[in-house]
Amino acid sequence: MSKCCLSGFKWEGQPIGSEGKLAGVDTYVTGSNKKAAVMIVHDLFGWTWSNARLLADHYAEEADVTVYLPDFYQGEVVTEDMVLNPKMRESFDLQAFLRKHGKDVSFPQISACAKALKHELGFQRTGAVGFCWGGWAVFRLGATGMSDRLHGGLVPVTHCTQVLLENVFVDCISTAHPSLLTKEEVDAVGVPVQILAPEHDPQLTLELKEHCNRVIPSLNLAYDYQYFPQLAHGFATKCDMKNEVQRRGLERAKNAAVGWFFSQLH
C-alpha cells in the first residue's frame, strides 16, 4: 500500500444509521432487514469515514439489507483531515500503521464479526464488501476447505495457512480496488465473487487482475468482474464528485454492488 490510499475527496451528505456493537466491536449500522446482511471491511479511513457510512446507507436501502460497518482498527482513527491536508499525509507513517493492523492481528476480529451476523444475530444470508485495506479480508472470509492449490507448494502448510482456510463466513463477497491481496487468497475463495477493478491500480495490478480472471471462473463460482477505464485506486470510496468520469464510475460501482448483493442474498 502507498500514500495514494490516503488521498481522495470527502463527499457531502449526512449518514442516517446508528452506532452499536457487533461481536463487541463498535459498529455503524443501517437498514432494517432481518434476514440479509452485508458487512463492510473499511479502507484506511476506518469506520467513522463519512463516505463509507453514506455507501452503507445506499446499500441498505437499495439492496434491501442491513449493513454493518465495524471498527477494525481498535479505536485508532485516520482522520478525514488527511484527505484535505497533503502535509499530514506525507508525515503519516503508513508502514507502521499497517504493521500494527496486519492481517494476522486483524483477521480474528474481522471473522468474529462476520460469524456473529449469522450465529448471534440470526441472519440467514450474509455478504461482505472490502475496499482498499479491506479487500484482502473479504477473500479470507470467503475461503473454504483446504485448497489443493495451497498444498501444491505455493504456500507452506502452516498454522497461518490453516487460519486462512478454516471456514466460510459469508455467502458472497465484493471488493473494489483491493490492497494487500495475494494470489493464494484468490485461489482459496469458495463463494461468489465480485471485483470492481479500476484501470490504474498499483495494488490490483494487471498481473493480479489476470490471475483473478483466470482462476476464479475455474472454481465454478458465480463471478462478476467489472472494469472501470480511466479510473484509479480509491475511486469507489473517495472519488471527486465534481469530476464527471469519476462520479459516473462511482455510481456504476455502487449500483453494481447493490445489484450483486440483491441477487446473491435474496
Stockholm file with secondary structure:
# STOCKHOLM 1.0

chainA/1-266         MSKCCLSGFKWEGQPIGSEGKLAGVDTYVTGSNKKAAVMIVHDLFGWTWSNARLLADHYAEEADVTVYLPDFYQGEVVTEDMVLNPKMRESFDLQAFLRKHGKDVSFPQISACAKALKHELGFQRTGAVGFCWGGWAVFRLGATGMSDRLHGGLVPVTHCTQVLLENVFVDCISTAHPSLLTKEEVDAVGVPVQILAPEHDPQLTLELKEHCNRVIPSLNLAYDYQYFPQLAHGFATKCDMKNEVQRRGLERAKNAAVGWFFSQLH
#=GR chainA/1-266 SS CCGGGGCCCCCCCCCCCEEEEETTEEEEEECCCSSEEEEEECCTTCTTCHHHHHHHHHHHHHHTCEEEEECTTTTCCCCTHHHHCHHHHHHSCHHHHHHHTCHHHHHHHHHHHHHHHHHTTCCSEEEEEEEGGGHHHHHHHTBCSCCHHIIIIISCCCHHHHHHHSCCCCSEEEEESCSSCCHHHHHTBCSCEEEEEEEECSSSCHHHHHHHHHHGGGGTCCEEEEEEEEEETTHHHHCCTTSHHHHHHHHHHHHHHHHHHHHHHC
#=GC SS_cons         CCGGGGCCCCCCCCCCCEEEEETTEEEEEECCCSSEEEEEECCTTCTTCHHHHHHHHHHHHHHTCEEEEECTTTTCCCCTHHHHCHHHHHHSCHHHHHHHTCHHHHHHHHHHHHHHHHHTTCCSEEEEEEEGGGHHHHHHHTBCSCCHHIIIIISCCCHHHHHHHSCCCCSEEEEESCSSCCHHHHHTBCSCEEEEEEEECSSSCHHHHHHHHHHGGGGTCCEEEEEEEEEETTHHHHCCTTSHHHHHHHHHHHHHHHHHHHHHHC
//
